[in-house]
């Protein structure tokens, strides 16, 4: 096992879910100080680490999306890939942190910027204000080897809420559940045909003429394609299982939401997924994830979505379209955690990174990604700095299927070393 993988294994045993990563923060601060690096931590728990007078800053986030049993992680290897049993792995972005740790072990004269709470709206990156010295920043949060990312989508979370009341229900009461779908990243996986548990559940309710809704608890994270959804409903006719939906008759007789029929119709009508493709980049141009729907015992209804687009104008368009949609159904709406797109930019630095990538892999490609990278936010704060993003091959991040190709980690680290030498 390589030193990088050993470092990553250490990280997996320190809980670091988004907004709950303080134990890892303390570990990383001590790790850097023990190796003679200067360390600063700001009020948003971003970590700045430096030695010497570097020209290159490496950047990654140290929180992870916790799915399944995470943060209790039991890793295993199979055919050259590492995964975690019944949990997300945290290779996104833990492998980037592990590479940084290895470089600190090697006493590299570099800057390191480790941001907090990236997975819940790039919160740390939005507050970064350290006095960075470097001319160049290499982000380590991409997920395909031999590719150099030079642009990314911007995004915004759109929430909708309303207050309903309860009335008497009629018929038989059922639990209708969709559980254990594969899930996935709401950006990079949104065009891969992964079913949304919320949409599957909604379609079943409509097909069976269900209009009485008691409660709904669906989805896991705003940036994850929903893998689970459970509703309590009344039906005038018997309900049966189908391929993805499991039904259980209940003895209770709870009251139903007065606008349940409207909520079910809204789920069916919502256009989850890709809205437009970018033919030039070969990726989605705009998309939206119907991420979470919850009801409470007082009749409150909350819907959480995550929209993405490859430029500001298109992000505004899909945001306005979504706001108008929810308003038709009587919801109040808010926009949260907006972050900018990173406009694709070819520079001397991206060409250098690309050349070193080709020297290791024998191929290279300049790419943009339909997901949020912190480069877009940080570039606005440091306009003189040049940016690029690379990373090892990671599949199905933000899900319990997440895995990382171990040989890819070693090859990508070799590229990182060559970039450091070239700069």
URMOQUI-V281392 format. One record per residue. N is the residue number from 0. SS is DSSP state (alpha for helix, beta for strand, coil for the rest). PHI is phi as a letter, one per 30 degrees, with the letter a starting at -180 (none if undefined). Layout:
n:N ss:SS phi:PHI
n:N ss:SS phi:PHI
This chain:
n:0 ss:coil phi:none
n:1 ss:coil phi:d
n:2 ss:alpha phi:d
n:3 ss:alpha phi:d
n:4 ss:alpha phi:d
n:5 ss:alpha phi:d
n:6 ss:alpha phi:d
n:7 ss:alpha phi:d
n:8 ss:alpha phi:e
n:9 ss:alpha phi:d
n:10 ss:alpha phi:d
n:11 ss:alpha phi:d
n:12 ss:coil phi:c
n:13 ss:coil phi:c
n:14 ss:coil phi:e
n:15 ss:coil phi:a
n:16 ss:beta phi:d
n:17 ss:coil phi:e
n:18 ss:coil phi:i
n:19 ss:beta phi:b
n:20 ss:coil phi:c
n:21 ss:alpha phi:d
n:22 ss:alpha phi:d
n:23 ss:alpha phi:d
n:24 ss:alpha phi:e
n:25 ss:alpha phi:d
n:26 ss:alpha phi:d
n:27 ss:alpha phi:d
n:28 ss:alpha phi:d
n:29 ss:alpha phi:d
n:30 ss:alpha phi:e
n:31 ss:alpha phi:d
n:32 ss:alpha phi:d
n:33 ss:alpha phi:d
n:34 ss:coil phi:c
n:35 ss:coil phi:i
n:36 ss:coil phi:c
n:37 ss:beta phi:d
n:38 ss:beta phi:b
n:39 ss:beta phi:b
n:40 ss:beta phi:b
n:41 ss:coil phi:c
n:42 ss:coil phi:d
n:43 ss:coil phi:c
n:44 ss:coil phi:i
n:45 ss:coil phi:d
n:46 ss:beta phi:c
n:47 ss:beta phi:c
n:48 ss:beta phi:b
n:49 ss:beta phi:a
n:50 ss:coil phi:b
n:51 ss:coil phi:i
n:52 ss:coil phi:b
n:53 ss:coil phi:d
n:54 ss:coil phi:c
n:55 ss:beta phi:b
n:56 ss:beta phi:c
n:57 ss:beta phi:c
n:58 ss:beta phi:b
n:59 ss:beta phi:a
n:60 ss:beta phi:c
n:61 ss:coil phi:c
n:62 ss:coil phi:c
n:63 ss:beta phi:b
n:64 ss:coil phi:d
n:65 ss:coil phi:c
n:66 ss:coil phi:b
n:67 ss:beta phi:i
n:68 ss:coil phi:d
n:69 ss:coil phi:e
n:70 ss:coil phi:d
n:71 ss:coil phi:d
n:72 ss:coil phi:c
n:73 ss:coil phi:b
n:74 ss:beta phi:d
n:75 ss:beta phi:a
n:76 ss:beta phi:c
n:77 ss:beta phi:a
n:78 ss:coil phi:h
n:79 ss:coil phi:i
n:80 ss:beta phi:c
n:81 ss:beta phi:c
n:82 ss:beta phi:b
n:83 ss:beta phi:b
n:84 ss:coil phi:d
n:85 ss:coil phi:h
n:86 ss:beta phi:a
n:87 ss:coil phi:d
n:88 ss:coil phi:c
n:89 ss:coil phi:i
n:90 ss:alpha phi:d
n:91 ss:alpha phi:d
n:92 ss:alpha phi:b
n:93 ss:alpha phi:d
n:94 ss:alpha phi:d
n:95 ss:alpha phi:d
n:96 ss:alpha phi:d
n:97 ss:alpha phi:d
n:98 ss:alpha phi:d
n:99 ss:alpha phi:d
n:100 ss:alpha phi:d
n:101 ss:alpha phi:d
n:102 ss:alpha phi:d
n:103 ss:alpha phi:d
n:104 ss:alpha phi:e
n:105 ss:coil phi:d
n:106 ss:coil phi:i
n:107 ss:coil phi:d
n:108 ss:coil phi:d
n:109 ss:coil phi:b
n:110 ss:beta phi:c
n:111 ss:beta phi:b
n:112 ss:beta phi:c
n:113 ss:beta phi:c
n:114 ss:beta phi:c
n:115 ss:coil phi:c
n:116 ss:coil phi:h
n:117 ss:alpha phi:d
n:118 ss:alpha phi:d
n:119 ss:alpha phi:b
n:120 ss:coil phi:j
n:121 ss:coil phi:h
n:122 ss:alpha phi:d
n:123 ss:alpha phi:d
n:124 ss:alpha phi:e
n:125 ss:alpha phi:d
n:126 ss:alpha phi:c
n:127 ss:coil phi:d
n:128 ss:coil phi:b
n:129 ss:coil phi:d
n:130 ss:coil phi:d
n:131 ss:coil phi:d
n:132 ss:coil phi:c
n:133 ss:coil phi:d
n:134 ss:coil phi:d
n:135 ss:beta phi:b
n:136 ss:beta phi:b
n:137 ss:beta phi:c
n:138 ss:beta phi:d
n:139 ss:coil phi:c
n:140 ss:coil phi:c
n:141 ss:coil phi:d
n:142 ss:coil phi:b
n:143 ss:coil phi:b
n:144 ss:coil phi:d
n:145 ss:coil phi:i
n:146 ss:beta phi:b
n:147 ss:beta phi:c
n:148 ss:beta phi:c
n:149 ss:beta phi:b
n:150 ss:beta phi:a
n:151 ss:beta phi:a
n:152 ss:coil phi:d
n:153 ss:beta phi:c
n:154 ss:beta phi:a
n:155 ss:beta phi:a
n:156 ss:beta phi:c
n:157 ss:beta phi:c
n:158 ss:beta phi:c
n:159 ss:beta phi:b
n:160 ss:beta phi:b
n:161 ss:beta phi:a
n:162 ss:beta phi:c
n:163 ss:coil phi:c
n:164 ss:coil phi:b
n:165 ss:beta phi:c
n:166 ss:beta phi:b
n:167 ss:coil phi:d
n:168 ss:coil phi:c
n:169 ss:coil phi:b
n:170 ss:coil phi:j
n:171 ss:beta phi:c
n:172 ss:beta phi:c
n:173 ss:beta phi:b
n:174 ss:beta phi:c
n:175 ss:beta phi:c
n:176 ss:beta phi:b
n:177 ss:beta phi:b
n:178 ss:coil phi:b
n:179 ss:coil phi:i
n:180 ss:coil phi:d
n:181 ss:coil phi:d
n:182 ss:coil phi:i
n:183 ss:beta phi:l
n:184 ss:beta phi:d
n:185 ss:coil phi:d
n:186 ss:coil phi:c
n:187 ss:coil phi:d
n:188 ss:coil phi:c
n:189 ss:coil phi:d
n:190 ss:coil phi:c
n:191 ss:coil phi:c
n:192 ss:coil phi:i
n:193 ss:coil phi:d
n:194 ss:coil phi:d
n:195 ss:coil phi:c
n:196 ss:alpha phi:e
n:197 ss:alpha phi:d
n:198 ss:alpha phi:d
n:199 ss:alpha phi:d
n:200 ss:alpha phi:d
n:201 ss:alpha phi:e
n:202 ss:alpha phi:d
n:203 ss:alpha phi:d
n:204 ss:alpha phi:d
n:205 ss:alpha phi:d
n:206 ss:alpha phi:d
n:207 ss:coil phi:c
n:208 ss:coil phi:i
n:209 ss:coil phi:d
n:210 ss:coil phi:b
n:211 ss:beta phi:c
n:212 ss:beta phi:c
n:213 ss:beta phi:d
n:214 ss:beta phi:a
n:215 ss:beta phi:b
n:216 ss:beta phi:b
n:217 ss:beta phi:b
n:218 ss:coil phi:j
n:219 ss:coil phi:b
n:220 ss:coil phi:b
n:221 ss:coil phi:d
n:222 ss:coil phi:c
n:223 ss:beta phi:b
n:224 ss:beta phi:d
n:225 ss:coil phi:e
n:226 ss:coil phi:c
n:227 ss:coil phi:b
n:228 ss:beta phi:a
n:229 ss:beta phi:b
n:230 ss:beta phi:b
n:231 ss:beta phi:c
n:232 ss:beta phi:b
n:233 ss:beta phi:c
n:234 ss:beta phi:b
n:235 ss:coil phi:d
n:236 ss:coil phi:b
n:237 ss:coil phi:d
n:238 ss:coil phi:c
n:239 ss:coil phi:b
n:240 ss:coil phi:d
n:241 ss:coil phi:b
n:242 ss:coil phi:e
n:243 ss:coil phi:c
n:244 ss:coil phi:c
n:245 ss:beta phi:c
n:246 ss:beta phi:b
n:247 ss:beta phi:b
n:248 ss:beta phi:d
n:249 ss:beta phi:c
n:250 ss:coil phi:d
n:251 ss:coil phi:d
n:252 ss:coil phi:b
n:253 ss:coil phi:d
n:254 ss:coil phi:d
n:255 ss:beta phi:c
n:256 ss:beta phi:d
n:257 ss:coil phi:d
n:258 ss:coil phi:c
n:259 ss:alpha phi:e
n:260 ss:alpha phi:d
n:261 ss:alpha phi:d
n:262 ss:alpha phi:d
n:263 ss:alpha phi:d
n:264 ss:alpha phi:d
n:265 ss:alpha phi:d
n:266 ss:alpha phi:d
n:267 ss:alpha phi:d
n:268 ss:alpha phi:d
n:269 ss:coil phi:d
n:270 ss:coil phi:c
n:271 ss:coil phi:d
n:272 ss:beta phi:j
n:273 ss:beta phi:d
n:274 ss:beta phi:c
n:275 ss:beta phi:a
n:276 ss:beta phi:c
n:277 ss:beta phi:c
n:278 ss:coil phi:d
n:279 ss:coil phi:d
n:280 ss:coil phi:d
n:281 ss:coil phi:i
n:282 ss:beta phi:b
n:283 ss:beta phi:e
n:284 ss:beta phi:c
n:285 ss:beta phi:b
n:286 ss:beta phi:a
n:287 ss:beta phi:b
n:288 ss:beta phi:c
n:289 ss:beta phi:d
n:290 ss:beta phi:c
n:291 ss:beta phi:b
n:292 ss:beta phi:b
n:293 ss:beta phi:b
n:294 ss:beta phi:b
n:295 ss:coil phi:b
n:296 ss:coil phi:d
n:297 ss:coil phi:c
n:298 ss:coil phi:j
n:299 ss:beta phi:d
n:300 ss:beta phi:b
n:301 ss:beta phi:b
n:302 ss:beta phi:b
n:303 ss:beta phi:b
n:304 ss:beta phi:b
n:305 ss:beta phi:b
n:306 ss:beta phi:c
n:307 ss:beta phi:b
n:308 ss:beta phi:a
n:309 ss:coil phi:d
n:310 ss:coil phi:a
n:311 ss:alpha phi:d
n:312 ss:alpha phi:d
n:313 ss:alpha phi:d
n:314 ss:alpha phi:d
n:315 ss:alpha phi:d
n:316 ss:alpha phi:d
n:317 ss:alpha phi:d
n:318 ss:alpha phi:d
n:319 ss:alpha phi:d
n:320 ss:alpha phi:d
n:321 ss:alpha phi:d
n:322 ss:alpha phi:e
n:323 ss:alpha phi:d
n:324 ss:alpha phi:e
n:325 ss:alpha phi:d
n:326 ss:alpha phi:d
n:327 ss:alpha phi:e
n:328 ss:coil phi:c
n:329 ss:coil phi:i
n:330 ss:coil phi:c
n:331 ss:beta phi:d
n:332 ss:beta phi:b
n:333 ss:beta phi:b
n:334 ss:beta phi:c
n:335 ss:beta phi:b
n:336 ss:beta phi:h
n:337 ss:beta phi:d
n:338 ss:beta phi:b
n:339 ss:coil phi:d
n:340 ss:coil phi:d
n:341 ss:beta phi:c
n:342 ss:coil phi:d
n:343 ss:coil phi:e
n:344 ss:coil phi:b
n:345 ss:coil phi:c
n:346 ss:coil phi:b
n:347 ss:alpha phi:e
n:348 ss:alpha phi:d
n:349 ss:alpha phi:d
n:350 ss:alpha phi:d
n:351 ss:alpha phi:d
n:352 ss:alpha phi:d
n:353 ss:alpha phi:d
n:354 ss:alpha phi:d
n:355 ss:alpha phi:d
n:356 ss:alpha phi:d
n:357 ss:alpha phi:d
n:358 ss:alpha phi:d
n:359 ss:alpha phi:c
n:360 ss:alpha phi:c
n:361 ss:coil phi:i
n:362 ss:coil phi:a
n:363 ss:coil phi:a
n:364 ss:beta phi:a
n:365 ss:beta phi:d
n:366 ss:beta phi:b
n:367 ss:beta phi:b
n:368 ss:beta phi:b
n:369 ss:coil phi:d
n:370 ss:coil phi:a
n:371 ss:coil phi:d
n:372 ss:coil phi:c
n:373 ss:coil phi:d
n:374 ss:alpha phi:e
n:375 ss:alpha phi:d
n:376 ss:alpha phi:d
n:377 ss:alpha phi:d
n:378 ss:alpha phi:d
n:379 ss:alpha phi:d
n:380 ss:alpha phi:d
n:381 ss:coil phi:b
n:382 ss:coil phi:d
n:383 ss:coil phi:d
n:384 ss:coil phi:d
n:385 ss:beta phi:c
n:386 ss:beta phi:b
n:387 ss:beta phi:a
n:388 ss:beta phi:b
n:389 ss:coil phi:b
n:390 ss:coil phi:l
n:391 ss:coil phi:d
n:392 ss:coil phi:d
n:393 ss:beta phi:b
n:394 ss:beta phi:c
n:395 ss:coil phi:h
n:396 ss:coil phi:d
n:397 ss:coil phi:i
n:398 ss:coil phi:b
n:399 ss:coil phi:d
n:400 ss:coil phi:c
n:401 ss:coil phi:e
n:402 ss:beta phi:a
n:403 ss:beta phi:b
n:404 ss:beta phi:d
n:405 ss:alpha phi:d
n:406 ss:alpha phi:d
n:407 ss:alpha phi:d
n:408 ss:alpha phi:d
n:409 ss:alpha phi:d
n:410 ss:alpha phi:d
n:411 ss:alpha phi:d
n:412 ss:alpha phi:d
n:413 ss:alpha phi:d
n:414 ss:alpha phi:d
n:415 ss:alpha phi:e
n:416 ss:alpha phi:d
n:417 ss:alpha phi:d
n:418 ss:alpha phi:d
n:419 ss:alpha phi:e
n:420 ss:alpha phi:d
n:421 ss:alpha phi:d
n:422 ss:coil phi:d
